[in-house]
Amino acid sequence: MRIAVCVEADGRVAALRRLLAGLAAQGFRMRPEPVVLVIVVDVSAAGGLREAVAEARGGCRWPLEYVAERTSHEARRRAVALALGWGADRVAFLEGTAEPSPHWLDELLAAQARHEADVVEGPVVPRYADEVPAWVRRGGFFEAARRRTGAAVPLARPYNVLVTRALLLAAGAASDAGATESAVSAPAVAPRVVWADRAVVHSEVDPDRATARWILRRAFRERGRVLPPHAVALGPEGLAPSATRALVRMAEGGFLLSVAVFLGRAGVMHALCRVSRGAGELAAALRGSGARERKEPA
């Protein structure tokens, strides 16, 4: 089996080194060790990880590829194109701040095989730096609910997930990948998404990320913390934006703001995040509408 691990990195060299060390320490006790390719996609403005990846290649357990992209959406598409062109049977996605546990990949693969799933999601457990404010910890902005292994997941997060080649192709992720298979617009049947609770990755939360500005900017970009399976395969922007849904989210956020003053700073931030996600989706819907109008003949 051939597995590609796609890492979306934001320029933090120390975090990437921790992640690569975690991959080097992977053990396989339930399934044979697969053939693995690690793809680091650098979405930092300066592309500053090129040298770090080059330095890591000599001591890396598995082959390393490096590409640079400006946006998260294009990063995921580019990584998937490389993975499918290489012949990956499964593609796993990690954030650059993640540190996988010693049997992370083995647990994902075992859950996928046992439950015949198209997508397997595992938990992302935050590790807070000492300087992170108490309201960020209380608010759970970097946390998610846990489930039992094998439980169905209706909507998944786009990181710490394993996606099958078939779903990536069916979702259209290989439309410009140069892969030999032809992609169709959507899967013929609803994809099966399950949880793997022991496929843990830890995420370092440092003071730079634990700010109101950073959290709201992330909410604006991601437009939703959980996604349907095809959008997990393509990245958050694979979900077609809806102006109606955006306005509903903004209205809900506005209502929550009216009562959030009694819930403290964390409650206010949750309401503002809902408004920000709605604003991000509305902006995407308006951009899409403008692009369609420009394409139409006068």
Secondary structure, DSSP 8 states (H G I E B T S, - for coil): -EEEEEEEE-S-HHHHHHHHHHHHT---SSS---EEEEEEEE-STT-TTHHHHHHHHTT-SS-EEEEE-SSHHHHHHHHHHHHHHHT-SEEEEEETTEEE-TTHHHHHHHHHHHHT-SEEE--EEEEE-TTS-HHHHHHTTT------TT-B-SSB-SSSEEEEHHHHHHTTTTTTS--SS---SS-SS---EEE-TT--EEEEE-TTTSSHHHHHHHHHHHS-SSB-HHHHHH-GGGS---HHHHHHHHHHHHHHHHHHTTSHHHHHHHHHHHHHHHHHHHHHHHHHHHHHHHHS--
